[in-house]
């Protein structure tokens, strides 16, 4: 029998951290994501073993692999984060989109491509997120 194909083609081989100047109201933490307010900003931590799909429906270009891990983890837990912070889901997704853009630039993605990907998630991320939740029966 061959190797089993998984829905999530990427998996973090080590824990990853992103530091942002964006502020959040309080700590959010679960098994797969920790968002921690610090002096002057926030850290976002995703642990070793987190599995994710990368850039959905489009190629994951140079400098975008880790950005998609942070983005996917924030989107995955958006409802829980919104409840913990008193934010709307849209606000949480916008936070995730900003992290996505920051990390692409930090990791050397082409600035034009990063801007296009960022604008795509800002423009369609909420609708895509809601549609995915509907398909999973979580509306």
Secondary structure, 3 states (H helix, E strand, C coil): CCCCCCCCCEECCCCEEEEECCCCCCCEEECCEEEEEECCEEEEEECCCCEECCCCCCCCCCCCHHHHHHHHHHHHCHHHHHHHHCCCHHHHHHHHHHHHHHHHHHCCCCHHHHHHHHHHHHHHHHHHHHHHHHHCCCC
